[in-house]
Amino acid sequence: MRSQQFKIFTGGLAIASVLMVTGGRAEKVPSNNDAVQLAVDKGLKWLVSVQGSDGGWGQDGGATSYIRQNERLESSGNDVANTAVAAEALLHAGNTPSSGPYKESLRRAITFILQNTERSPAEGLAITDLKGTQIQRKLGPYIDTFLTSKLLAELDGRMGDPQLNARVRKSLEKCVAKIEKNQMKDGSWNLAGGWAPILGTSMASQSLDLAKRKGVAVNETVVANVDKYTVNSAAQPTTGTGRGGDSRAAEAMAPAAGVPLYKSAQELEQLSRTEKDRAKNQGRIAEINGQLADARFSTGFGSIGGEEFFSYLNVSESLRRTGGPVWDKWNGETKNKILKTQNDDGTWAGHHCITGRVAVTGAAILNLLADRDYEVLPTSAKRK
């Protein structure tokens, strides 16, 4: 048996197309592009297989984590935050509520989320009565609201049904109002109770930006305040590691758990949203781009947990906007890292903090799809 291997580099990812010649017949071995699709398909298949009868998902697909063997589920039942991550993975993989192989699963997930949002009180930031879930303990007690707001903003106008569209818009407006009313004085949503609430602030800010571009009325003062917070945050030290680094730097970055990656990823995404933003913040953007070349910085806490995957999404969202060598290198290396950590059953599980397979699998899929064309906005609303 003879084999020949040809490599090309696209988006920083080494794509190996291997022809195995057996008995005069050439058989193609999957390339890395094929490997990405296979990994996504396996992850989606697992997610759908463990979806609850109510349309929701819980922390770990109903089983104890097998990464940290002594850990037991920190919550039981299905929750809004995990469901929102899984639903977004289905959406970005090409499913809509009216098309795609998993359209029914996505519709059920959306119904679960809408029901929780609709019955929540107008006041306060919560959209669920369920407390103490793992993802809340790590990203803040209101991460359900932030993830839901972002998902609904993406779904707005895309439901394929006027009545469902109206429900989505109404719930989105409700989430936006909750986020606006409960912004902290410093402009963030780094509310107490989470290990790395800076990621919650990131998702809250992203959801407001997307909702605004979808035509939802968003308070400009709230937007200006979070912009100011992010600029001020960029001036804080970034030498803490979360693994025994400078204690003063770690204290300054408490919302990021003392892990520079989490804080810098949030800054990078927000400071680069428009051409005007990129021009105004080019110095800080260049600084963070330089940090990404440091493998220790990109590792984050030191091992991959859900926080790392969510931070990687922020970095990819920013770098893809402008493309170029930094994006190519980041995209390729991140994909390869994620492909190597998939479990045999199609899942990914975090090795610290957010270990639950549902959130981490959903976030891993979103990272693998980060370079694909995915447009949630009408042409007239694309970023300038």
C-alpha positions in Angstrom: 0.0 0.0 0.0 1.3 3.4 -0.9 0.2 6.8 0.3 0.8 10.3 -0.8 0.1 13.4 1.3 -0.4 16.9 -0.1 -0.6 19.9 2.3 -2.0 23.3 1.8 -2.6 26.1 4.3 -5.9 27.9 4.4 -6.8 30.1 7.3 -3.7 29.0 9.2 -5.1 25.4 9.3 -2.9 22.7 7.8 -5.3 20.8 5.5 -3.9 17.4 4.7 -5.5 15.6 1.8 -4.2 12.0 1.8 -4.7 9.6 -1.0 -4.3 6.0 0.0 -3.5 3.9 -3.1 -4.6 0.3 -2.7 -4.7 -2.1 -5.6 -4.6 0.8 -8.1 -7.6 2.5 -6.5 -7.2 5.8 -4.7 -9.2 6.5 -1.6 -9.4 9.9 0.0 -8.7 10.2 3.7 -10.7 13.0 5.3 -8.9 16.4 5.3 -8.9 18.7 8.3 -11.8 20.5 6.8 -13.7 17.2 6.8 -12.5 16.5 10.3 -14.1 19.8 11.5 -17.4 18.9 9.9 -17.2 15.4 11.4 -16.5 16.8 14.8 -19.4 19.3 14.5 -21.8 16.6 13.4 -20.8 14.3 16.3 -21.2 17.1 18.8 -24.6 18.1 17.4 -25.8 14.5 17.4 -24.9 14.1 21.1 -26.6 17.4 22.0 -29.8 16.4 20.3 -29.7 13.0 21.9 -29.7 14.4 25.4 -32.2 17.2 24.9 -34.9 17.1 27.6 -38.5 16.4 26.9 -39.2 20.0 27.8 -36.9 21.2 25.1 -34.1 22.3 27.5 -30.7 21.1 28.4 -28.9 20.8 31.8 -25.3 20.9 32.9 -23.9 17.6 31.7 -26.4 15.7 29.7 -27.8 14.1 32.9 -24.5 12.4 34.0 -21.6 13.1 36.4 -18.6 14.7 34.8 -16.0 12.2 33.8 -13.2 14.8 33.6 -13.2 15.6 37.3 -14.3 12.2 38.6 -15.1 13.4 42.2 -17.4 16.1 40.9 -21.1 15.7 41.1 -23.7 17.8 39.2 -24.0 21.2 40.7 -27.6 21.5 39.6 -30.3 19.2 38.3 -32.9 19.8 35.7 -32.7 21.8 32.5 -31.8 25.5 32.6 -32.0 28.5 30.3 -28.3 29.2 29.9 -27.2 25.8 28.8 -30.2 25.6 26.5 -29.2 28.9 24.9 -25.7 27.7 24.2 -26.9 24.5 22.7 -29.5 26.3 20.6 -26.9 28.8 19.3 -24.7 25.9 18.2 -27.6 24.4 16.3 -28.3 27.7 14.7 -24.7 28.4 13.6 -24.5 24.9 12.2 -27.1 25.8 9.6 -30.4 25.0 11.3 -33.2 27.4 11.6 -36.6 27.0 13.2 -38.0 26.1 9.8 -35.1 24.3 8.0 -32.2 21.9 8.6 -31.9 18.4 10.1 -32.3 19.7 13.6 -35.0 22.3 13.1 -37.4 20.5 15.4 -34.8 20.4 18.2 -34.1 24.1 17.7 -37.8 25.0 17.8 -38.2 23.0 21.0 -35.2 24.8 22.6 -36.6 28.2 21.6 -40.0 27.4 23.0 -38.3 26.4 26.3 -36.4 29.7 26.4 -39.4 31.8 25.4 -41.6 30.3 28.1 -39.0 31.1 30.8 -38.5 34.6 29.6 -42.3 35.3 29.2 -43.2 34.3 32.7 -40.3 36.2 34.3 -41.2 39.5 36.0 -40.5 42.7 34.2 -38.4 44.0 37.1 -35.0 42.5 38.0 -32.4 40.9 35.8 -33.4 37.2 36.2 -35.4 35.3 33.6 -35.4 32.0 35.5 -36.2 30.9 39.1 -33.5 28.2 38.9 -30.4 29.2 40.9 -27.0 27.7 41.6 -26.4 26.1 38.2 -22.7 25.5 37.4 -22.7 28.1 34.6 -24.3 30.7 36.9 -21.7 30.0 39.6 -18.9 30.6 37.1 -20.2 33.4 34.8 -22.5 35.2 37.2 -26.1 34.7 38.4 -27.7 36.3 35.4 -25.8 34.6 32.6 -29.1 33.0 31.5 -30.5 36.5 30.7 -27.3 37.5 28.7 -27.1 34.3 26.7 -30.8 34.4 26.0 -30.7 38.1 24.9 -27.8 37.3 22.4 -29.6 34.2 21.0 -32.9 36.0 20.6 -31.2 38.9 18.8 -29.8 36.4 16.4 -33.2 34.8 15.9 -35.1 38.0 15.5 -36.8 38.1 12.1 -35.6 34.6 11.2 -38.3 32.4 12.8 -40.2 31.7 9.6 -43.5 32.3 11.3 -45.0 35.8 12.1 -46.4 34.8 15.5 -43.1 33.2 16.6 -41.2 36.3 15.3 -43.5 38.5 17.4 -42.8 36.4 20.5 -39.1 36.4 19.9 -39.0 40.2 19.4 -41.1 40.8 22.5 -38.9 38.6 24.7 -35.8 40.2 23.2 -37.1 43.7 24.1 -37.8 42.4 27.6 -34.3 41.1 28.0 -32.8 44.3 26.7 -34.9 46.4 29.1 -33.7 44.1 32.0 -30.1 44.5 31.0 -30.4 48.3 30.6 -32.1 48.8 34.0 -29.5 46.7 35.9 -26.2 48.0 34.5 -23.7 48.7 37.3 -22.4 52.1 38.0 -19.0 51.3 36.4 -20.8 50.4 33.1 -20.4 46.6 33.4 -22.6 43.7 34.5 -19.8 42.1 36.6 -22.4 41.2 39.2 -21.3 39.3 42.4 -21.6 35.6 42.5 -19.6 34.5 39.5 -16.0 33.3 39.1 -15.5 35.2 35.8 -18.4 37.6 35.4 -16.5 39.6 32.8 -17.7 37.0 30.3 -21.3 37.8 31.3 -20.6 41.5 30.7 -19.2 40.6 27.2 -22.4 38.7 26.3 -24.7 41.4 27.6 -22.8 44.0 25.6 -22.8 41.9 22.4 -26.6 41.3 22.8 -27.3 45.0 23.0 -25.1 45.7 20.0 -26.9 43.0 17.9 -30.3 44.0 19.1 -29.7 47.6 18.1 -28.6 46.5 14.6 -31.8 44.5 14.4 -33.9 47.6 15.0 -34.6 47.2 18.7 -34.5 50.5 20.7 -31.4 50.4 22.9 -30.5 53.1 25.4 -27.4 55.0 24.1 -26.3 55.9 27.6 -26.1 52.3 28.5 -24.0 51.6 25.4 -21.7 54.6 26.1 -21.3 53.4 29.7 -20.1 49.9 28.8 -17.8 51.4 26.2 -16.3 53.6 28.9 -16.0 50.6 31.2 -14.1 48.6 28.5 -11.7 51.5 27.7 -11.0 51.9 31.5 -10.6 48.2 31.9 -8.0 48.2 29.2 -5.9 50.5 31.3 -5.7 48.0 34.2 -2.7 45.6 34.6 -2.8 42.5 32.6 0.0 40.5 34.2 -2.1 38.4 36.5 -2.3 34.7 35.5 -5.0 33.2 37.8 -2.3 30.7 38.7 -0.3 32.5 41.3 0.6 35.7 39.5 0.9 39.3 40.8 -1.8 39.4 43.5 -2.5 43.2 42.9 -3.0 42.5 39.2 -5.3 39.6 40.0 -7.3 41.8 42.3 -7.6 44.5 39.6 -9.0 41.8 37.3 -11.3 40.1 39.8 -14.2 40.1 37.3 -11.9 38.0 35.0 -10.8 35.7 37.8 -7.3 37.1 37.5 -7.0 35.5 34.0 -5.8 38.0 31.4 -7.3 36.0 28.5 -10.8 36.5 29.7 -10.5 40.2 30.2 -8.5 40.8 27.0 -10.9 38.8 24.9 -13.8 40.9 26.1 -11.9 44.1 25.4 -10.8 42.9 21.9 -14.3 42.0 20.8 -15.9 45.3 22.0 -13.1 47.6 20.9 -13.1 46.3 17.3 -16.8 46.2 16.4 -16.7 48.9 13.7 -14.1 50.5 11.6 -14.4 53.6 13.7 -13.8 51.5 16.9 -10.8 49.8 15.3 -9.2 53.1 14.3 -9.8 54.6 17.8 -8.5 51.6 19.7 -5.8 50.4 17.4 -3.1 50.6 20.0 -4.8 48.4 22.5 -6.0 46.0 19.7 -2.4 45.6 18.5 -1.3 44.9 22.1 -3.9 42.1 22.6 -3.1 40.7 19.2 0.5 40.5 20.3 -0.5 38.7 23.5 -2.3 36.0 21.5 1.1 34.8 20.1 2.0 33.7 23.6 0.8 30.2 24.1 0.7 30.6 27.9 -1.6 33.7 27.5 -3.9 31.9 25.2 -4.2 28.9 27.5 -5.9 31.1 30.0 -6.3 29.4 33.4 -3.8 26.7 32.4 -6.2 24.1 31.3 -9.2 24.4 29.0 -12.5 25.0 30.7 -15.7 26.5 29.4 -14.4 30.0 30.2 -11.5 29.4 27.7 -14.0 28.4 24.9 -16.2 31.4 25.5 -13.1 33.7 25.5 -11.9 32.1 22.2 -15.2 33.0 20.7 -14.7 36.7 21.6 -11.2 36.6 20.0 -12.4 34.9 16.9 -15.3 37.3 16.5 -12.9 40.2 16.6 -10.1 38.9 14.4 -12.4 37.6 11.7 -13.7 41.2 11.1 -10.4 42.2 9.6 -8.8 38.9 8.6 -5.1 38.7 7.8 -2.2 36.7 9.3 -3.2 37.1 12.9 -6.7 35.8 12.2 -5.4 33.0 10.0 -2.9 31.8 12.7 -5.4 32.1 15.5 -8.2 30.3 13.6 -6.0 27.4 12.6 -4.4 26.8 16.0 -7.7 27.1 17.8 -9.4 24.6 15.6 -6.6 22.1 15.9 -6.6 22.5 19.7 -10.4 21.9 19.9 -10.3 18.9 17.5 -7.8 17.2 19.7 -9.9 17.6 22.9 -13.2 16.0 21.6 -14.3 12.9 23.5 -15.2 9.7 21.7 -18.9 10.3 22.3 -18.7 13.6 20.4 -18.7 15.8 23.5 -16.3 18.3 24.9 -15.9 18.7 28.7 -14.1 21.5 30.5 -11.1 20.6 32.7 -11.9 23.3 35.3 -14.8 25.5 36.4 -17.3 25.1 33.6 -16.9 21.4 33.1 -20.5 20.6 32.0 -20.6 18.9 28.6 -23.6 20.8 27.2 -22.2 24.3 27.5 -18.7 23.3 26.6 -19.8 21.2 23.6 -22.0 24.0 22.4 -19.1 26.5 22.7 -16.6 24.2 21.0 -19.0 23.8 18.0 -19.3 27.6 17.8 -15.5 27.9 17.8 -15.1 25.3 15.0 -17.7 27.2 12.9 -16.2 30.7 13.7 -14.8 31.1 10.2 -18.0 30.2 8.3 -20.2 32.7 6.7 -23.1 33.3 9.1 -25.2 36.4 8.7 -27.9 37.2 11.2 -28.5 40.7 9.9 -30.2 42.1 6.8 -27.7 43.6 4.3 -28.7 47.1 5.3 -27.7 46.5 8.9 -24.2 45.1 8.4 -21.4 46.7 10.3 -20.0 49.9 8.8 
